[in-house]
Amino acid sequence: MLAVNYTNLRDNMKNYMDKVTDDYETVIVTRKDNKNVVMISEEAYNNLMENVYVMGNKTNYDWLMESKSQLERGNLSIHNLTEVDTDE
C-alpha cells in the first residue's frame, strides 16, 4: 500500500496508475481534513464488489463457510471434467 499526497499524485499520475494496475498496489491519496481517497484497479474493485455481494447474502455465506469447513476436514472428492463440444 502506498500513500501519496494529491500534488505528488497529480505530478506522477501515470506512474501511480501503472503501479495500481500492473503491480496490484493500493494507493491512498492523502488530502486536507482527512478526506483521503483510495485508488485501486478496476479488477480489484470488481472483485471487492463481488465479495460484498456474495458475503452479504446469509445463505451464500453459510454455504461457503460449510464448504470451507468440509475442505478443511478433508471431506472432498476429485472428479474428471468432460469437455463439451459447443459447435453442435
Stockholm file with secondary structure:
# STOCKHOLM 1.0

chainA/1-88         MLAVNYTNLRDNMKNYMDKVTDDYETVIVTRKDNKNVVMISEEAYNNLMENVYVMGNKTNYDWLMESKSQLERGNLSIHNLTEVDTDE
#=GR chainA/1-88 SS CEEEEHHHHHHTHHHHHHHHHHSCCCEEEECGGGCCEEECCHHHHHHHHHHHHHHHSHHHHHHHHHHHHHHHTTCCCCCCCCCCCTTC
#=GC SS_cons        CEEEEHHHHHHTHHHHHHHHHHSCCCEEEECGGGCCEEECCHHHHHHHHHHHHHHHSHHHHHHHHHHHHHHHTTCCCCCCCCCCCTTC
//
